[in-house]
Amino acid sequence: MVELFKKLDPEVSAFGMGGGDIYLRPGNKTYVLREPYKWSKAAPTKPVCDGAYFKAVMEPLVIHNLFQQGFLKKDMKVLVMTAVDRYFLAKAFADEGCRCVFGDMPFSLGIPLGVTGLGTIRFLGTTLLPIITKLPYHWLYPLGSSQEKMKNKPNRFFAWADVVAGDLHYIRKNMPWDMKGKIICTNTTTKKNLDEFKERGVKAVVTFTPDMNGRTFGANVLEAVFASILGKSPKETTEKEYQDLIGKLGIQKPNIVML
């Protein structure tokens, strides 16, 4: 990856870096993950986009749209796999009146306690992220072949939820066999992923980006596209600029696949 950034930096307008995060934004403060940030600096002149800024705008738009359509309803039980890296997604569900559990403790740290308040997520961010951001990245996120490993074991957080939202690899890694009637909100899905969900009884899959020939691209790809169109880095792009361009491209509507 580092060599590719160096090689292509003179030729491209922006890079999309998938498979992880550079920036975490639990609220108004941004934390930088040391190892991915170091990788990104291999591109000396072009922005490396992890999707964090794009997700903060796009995902709430899609969620609010789902409620306006009546596809999702107030008081639904929602499991957000990790809210530290998808704070604005978690907030969108909470703002719509859902009963939320945030899985940062059980799914990222291995502590079997669900978090139910965004204030707690902000507190965890303030207290733990200064330490966590310095850890080797593979401790925090499945990379390479480890992304294909699935536990397939009963899980009380999944069993409780009507809706499961968040990173596809976290969902696949931790989901049980029995997912009957559940709605999945995620991204970067393929036909294989949809078949896996259908086999387990999932009712519907909602993706935050449009389907393109059977695949939904990650937020990092669209963030890089937006950086190229706007000629500025994600950090320099305002929420309104994202909203305006999302509207012009007509991609604010959720992609719903009924299984």
NORJO-V438088 format. One record per residue. N is the residue number from 1. RES is the residue in three letters. SS is DSSP state (helix for helix, strand for strand, loop for the rest). OMEGA is omega in whole degrees, 0 to 359 (* if undefined). NEAR is the number of other ideal C-beta (glycine too) atoms within 10 Angstrom. Layout:
n->N res->RES ss->SS omega->OMEGA near->NEAR
n->N res->RES ss->SS omega->OMEGA near->NEAR
This chain:
n->1 res->MET ss->loop omega->181 near->13
n->2 res->VAL ss->helix omega->180 near->12
n->3 res->GLU ss->helix omega->179 near->8
n->4 res->LEU ss->helix omega->177 near->11
n->5 res->PHE ss->helix omega->181 near->19
n->6 res->LYS ss->helix omega->184 near->12
n->7 res->LYS ss->helix omega->188 near->11
n->8 res->LEU ss->helix omega->183 near->12
n->9 res->ASP ss->loop omega->180 near->15
n->10 res->PRO ss->loop omega->190 near->9
n->11 res->GLU ss->loop omega->186 near->7
n->12 res->VAL ss->loop omega->178 near->13
n->13 res->SER ss->loop omega->181 near->13
n->14 res->ALA ss->strand omega->177 near->22
n->15 res->PHE ss->strand omega->169 near->22
n->16 res->GLY ss->strand omega->181 near->22
n->17 res->MET ss->loop omega->181 near->22
n->18 res->GLY ss->loop omega->176 near->14
n->19 res->GLY ss->loop omega->178 near->17
n->20 res->GLY ss->loop omega->185 near->21
n->21 res->ASP ss->loop omega->166 near->26
n->22 res->ILE ss->loop omega->185 near->23
n->23 res->TYR ss->strand omega->172 near->21
n->24 res->LEU ss->strand omega->187 near->21
n->25 res->ARG ss->loop omega->178 near->19
n->26 res->PRO ss->loop omega->185 near->25
n->27 res->GLY ss->loop omega->185 near->16
n->28 res->ASN ss->loop omega->181 near->7
n->29 res->LYS ss->loop omega->180 near->11
n->30 res->THR ss->loop omega->177 near->14
n->31 res->TYR ss->strand omega->184 near->20
n->32 res->VAL ss->strand omega->176 near->15
n->33 res->LEU ss->loop omega->192 near->24
n->34 res->ARG ss->helix omega->186 near->14
n->35 res->GLU ss->helix omega->176 near->17
n->36 res->PRO ss->helix omega->178 near->21
n->37 res->TYR ss->helix omega->177 near->15
n->38 res->LYS ss->helix omega->177 near->13
n->39 res->TRP ss->helix omega->185 near->17
n->40 res->SER ss->helix omega->182 near->22
n->41 res->LYS ss->loop omega->175 near->10
n->42 res->ALA ss->loop omega->173 near->16
n->43 res->ALA ss->loop omega->191 near->20
n->44 res->PRO ss->loop omega->187 near->9
n->45 res->THR ss->loop omega->185 near->6
n->46 res->LYS ss->loop omega->180 near->20
n->47 res->PRO ss->strand omega->173 near->20
n->48 res->VAL ss->strand omega->190 near->25
n->49 res->CYS ss->strand omega->178 near->29
n->50 res->ASP ss->loop omega->178 near->28
n->51 res->GLY ss->loop omega->186 near->29
n->52 res->ALA ss->helix omega->183 near->22
n->53 res->TYR ss->helix omega->178 near->24
n->54 res->PHE ss->helix omega->180 near->27
n->55 res->LYS ss->helix omega->183 near->25
n->56 res->ALA ss->helix omega->178 near->20
n->57 res->VAL ss->helix omega->188 near->22
n->58 res->MET ss->helix omega->186 near->25
n->59 res->GLU ss->helix omega->175 near->26
n->60 res->PRO ss->helix omega->178 near->19
n->61 res->LEU ss->helix omega->181 near->20
n->62 res->VAL ss->helix omega->181 near->21
n->63 res->ILE ss->helix omega->180 near->27
n->64 res->HIS ss->helix omega->177 near->17
n->65 res->ASN ss->helix omega->179 near->15
n->66 res->LEU ss->helix omega->178 near->22
n->67 res->PHE ss->helix omega->178 near->18
n->68 res->GLN ss->helix omega->178 near->10
n->69 res->GLN ss->helix omega->185 near->11
n->70 res->GLY ss->loop omega->179 near->7
n->71 res->PHE ss->loop omega->172 near->13
n->72 res->LEU ss->loop omega->185 near->22
n->73 res->LYS ss->loop omega->177 near->12
n->74 res->LYS ss->loop omega->179 near->9
n->75 res->ASP ss->loop omega->173 near->9
n->76 res->MET ss->loop omega->180 near->17
n->77 res->LYS ss->strand omega->188 near->15
n->78 res->VAL ss->strand omega->171 near->25
n->79 res->LEU ss->strand omega->172 near->25
n->80 res->VAL ss->strand omega->190 near->28
n->81 res->MET ss->loop omega->175 near->29
n->82 res->THR ss->loop omega->183 near->27
n->83 res->ALA ss->loop omega->178 near->29
n->84 res->VAL ss->loop omega->181 near->23
n->85 res->ASP ss->loop omega->178 near->28
n->86 res->ARG ss->loop omega->185 near->28
n->87 res->TYR ss->helix omega->185 near->25
n->88 res->PHE ss->helix omega->170 near->19
n->89 res->LEU ss->helix omega->179 near->25
n->90 res->ALA ss->helix omega->180 near->30
n->91 res->LYS ss->helix omega->180 near->20
n->92 res->ALA ss->helix omega->177 near->22
n->93 res->PHE ss->helix omega->180 near->27
n->94 res->ALA ss->helix omega->180 near->18
n->95 res->ASP ss->helix omega->180 near->13
n->96 res->GLU ss->loop omega->175 near->20
n->97 res->GLY ss->loop omega->179 near->12
n->98 res->CYS ss->loop omega->171 near->23
n->99 res->ARG ss->strand omega->190 near->15
n->100 res->CYS ss->strand omega->166 near->24
n->101 res->VAL ss->strand omega->180 near->22
n->102 res->PHE ss->strand omega->191 near->29
n->103 res->GLY ss->loop omega->182 near->26
n->104 res->ASP ss->helix omega->183 near->25
n->105 res->MET ss->helix omega->183 near->17
n->106 res->PRO ss->helix omega->189 near->20
n->107 res->PHE ss->helix omega->177 near->22
n->108 res->SER ss->helix omega->186 near->19
n->109 res->LEU ss->helix omega->179 near->15
n->110 res->GLY ss->loop omega->178 near->7
n->111 res->ILE ss->loop omega->191 near->10
n->112 res->PRO ss->loop omega->179 near->11
n->113 res->LEU ss->loop omega->176 near->11
n->114 res->GLY ss->loop omega->177 near->17
n->115 res->VAL ss->strand omega->184 near->21
n->116 res->THR ss->loop omega->182 near->13
n->117 res->GLY ss->loop omega->178 near->12
n->118 res->LEU ss->helix omega->176 near->18
n->119 res->GLY ss->helix omega->177 near->10
n->120 res->THR ss->helix omega->177 near->14
n->121 res->ILE ss->helix omega->178 near->23
n->122 res->ARG ss->helix omega->178 near->17
n->123 res->PHE ss->helix omega->178 near->14
n->124 res->LEU ss->helix omega->178 near->20
n->125 res->GLY ss->helix omega->181 near->22
n->126 res->THR ss->helix omega->186 near->13
n->127 res->THR ss->helix omega->188 near->10
n->128 res->LEU ss->helix omega->186 near->16
n->129 res->LEU ss->helix omega->176 near->18
n->130 res->PRO ss->helix omega->177 near->10
n->131 res->ILE ss->helix omega->185 near->8
n->132 res->ILE ss->helix omega->183 near->19
n->133 res->THR ss->loop omega->180 near->19
n->134 res->LYS ss->loop omega->182 near->11
n->135 res->LEU ss->loop omega->173 near->12
n->136 res->PRO ss->loop omega->189 near->8
n->137 res->TYR ss->helix omega->182 near->17
n->138 res->HIS ss->helix omega->174 near->12
n->139 res->TRP ss->helix omega->189 near->9
n->140 res->LEU ss->loop omega->189 near->19
n->141 res->TYR ss->loop omega->179 near->19
n->142 res->PRO ss->loop omega->180 near->17
n->143 res->LEU ss->loop omega->174 near->12
n->144 res->GLY ss->helix omega->184 near->8
n->145 res->SER ss->helix omega->180 near->7
n->146 res->SER ss->helix omega->177 near->11
n->147 res->GLN ss->helix omega->182 near->15
n->148 res->GLU ss->helix omega->182 near->10
n->149 res->LYS ss->loop omega->181 near->11
n->150 res->MET ss->loop omega->183 near->14
n->151 res->LYS ss->loop omega->178 near->12
n->152 res->ASN ss->loop omega->181 near->14
n->153 res->LYS ss->loop omega->176 near->10
n->154 res->PRO ss->loop omega->181 near->10
n->155 res->ASN ss->loop omega->187 near->19
n->156 res->ARG ss->helix omega->179 near->12
n->157 res->PHE ss->helix omega->175 near->19
n->158 res->PHE ss->helix omega->181 near->19
n->159 res->ALA ss->helix omega->182 near->12
n->160 res->TRP ss->helix omega->194 near->13
n->161 res->ALA ss->loop omega->167 near->22
n->162 res->ASP ss->loop omega->183 near->17
n->163 res->VAL ss->strand omega->175 near->22
n->164 res->VAL ss->strand omega->186 near->25
n->165 res->ALA ss->strand omega->175 near->28
n->166 res->GLY ss->loop omega->185 near->24
n->167 res->ASP ss->loop omega->182 near->22
n->168 res->LEU ss->helix omega->184 near->20
n->169 res->HIS ss->helix omega->176 near->20
n->170 res->TYR ss->helix omega->180 near->21
n->171 res->ILE ss->helix omega->182 near->23
n->172 res->ARG ss->helix omega->183 near->20
n->173 res->LYS ss->helix omega->190 near->18
n->174 res->ASN ss->helix omega->186 near->20
n->175 res->MET ss->loop omega->177 near->23
n->176 res->PRO ss->loop omega->175 near->16
n->177 res->TRP ss->loop omega->185 near->13
n->178 res->ASP ss->loop omega->176 near->14
n->179 res->MET ss->loop omega->188 near->23
n->180 res->LYS ss->loop omega->173 near->9
n->181 res->GLY ss->loop omega->185 near->10
n->182 res->LYS ss->loop omega->175 near->22
n->183 res->ILE ss->strand omega->178 near->23
n->184 res->ILE ss->strand omega->174 near->26
n->185 res->CYS ss->strand omega->187 near->25
n->186 res->THR ss->strand omega->181 near->22
n->187 res->ASN ss->loop omega->178 near->23
n->188 res->THR ss->loop omega->180 near->20
n->189 res->THR ss->loop omega->173 near->23
n->190 res->THR ss->loop omega->177 near->12
n->191 res->LYS ss->helix omega->178 near->9
n->192 res->LYS ss->helix omega->179 near->9
n->193 res->ASN ss->helix omega->180 near->18
n->194 res->LEU ss->helix omega->177 near->17
n->195 res->ASP ss->helix omega->178 near->11
n->196 res->GLU ss->helix omega->180 near->16
n->197 res->PHE ss->helix omega->180 near->24
n->198 res->LYS ss->helix omega->180 near->15
n->199 res->GLU ss->helix omega->182 near->11
n->200 res->ARG ss->loop omega->175 near->17
n->201 res->GLY ss->loop omega->179 near->13
n->202 res->VAL ss->loop omega->182 near->21
n->203 res->LYS ss->loop omega->184 near->16
n->204 res->ALA ss->strand omega->175 near->16
n->205 res->VAL ss->strand omega->176 near->22
n->206 res->VAL ss->strand omega->176 near->23
n->207 res->THR ss->strand omega->185 near->22
n->208 res->PHE ss->loop omega->176 near->27
n->209 res->THR ss->loop omega->184 near->24
n->210 res->PRO ss->loop omega->174 near->14
n->211 res->ASP ss->strand omega->177 near->12
n->212 res->MET ss->strand omega->180 near->10
n->213 res->ASN ss->loop omega->175 near->4
n->214 res->GLY ss->loop omega->179 near->10
n->215 res->ARG ss->strand omega->173 near->14
n->216 res->THR ss->strand omega->184 near->22
n->217 res->PHE ss->loop omega->180 near->20
n->218 res->GLY ss->loop omega->179 near->24
n->219 res->ALA ss->helix omega->180 near->25
n->220 res->ASN ss->helix omega->181 near->27
n->221 res->VAL ss->helix omega->181 near->20
n->222 res->LEU ss->helix omega->176 near->25
n->223 res->GLU ss->helix omega->178 near->29
n->224 res->ALA ss->helix omega->177 near->27
n->225 res->VAL ss->helix omega->179 near->18
n->226 res->PHE ss->helix omega->178 near->23
n->227 res->ALA ss->helix omega->179 near->25
n->228 res->SER ss->helix omega->181 near->16
n->229 res->ILE ss->helix omega->185 near->14
n->230 res->LEU ss->helix omega->179 near->18
n->231 res->GLY ss->loop omega->178 near->10
n->232 res->LYS ss->loop omega->181 near->15
n->233 res->SER ss->loop omega->178 near->15
n->234 res->PRO ss->helix omega->181 near->24
n->235 res->LYS ss->helix omega->181 near->11
n->236 res->GLU ss->helix omega->184 near->12
n->237 res->THR ss->loop omega->181 near->20
n->238 res->THR ss->loop omega->177 near->12
n->239 res->GLU ss->helix omega->180 near->10
n->240 res->LYS ss->helix omega->178 near->9
n->241 res->GLU ss->helix omega->175 near->15
n->242 res->TYR ss->helix omega->182 near->21
n->243 res->GLN ss->helix omega->181 near->14
n->244 res->ASP ss->helix omega->182 near->12
n->245 res->LEU ss->helix omega->175 near->17
n->246 res->ILE ss->helix omega->179 near->18
n->247 res->GLY ss->helix omega->180 near->11
n->248 res->LYS ss->helix omega->180 near->9
n->249 res->LEU ss->helix omega->178 near->13
n->250 res->GLY ss->loop omega->184 near->8
n->251 res->ILE ss->loop omega->183 near->17
n->252 res->GLN ss->loop omega->181 near->15
n->253 res->LYS ss->loop omega->180 near->12
n->254 res->PRO ss->loop omega->173 near->20
n->255 res->ASN ss->strand omega->185 near->17
n->256 res->ILE ss->strand omega->177 near->14
n->257 res->VAL ss->strand omega->177 near->16
n->258 res->MET ss->strand omega->182 near->9
n->259 res->LEU ss->loop omega->* near->16
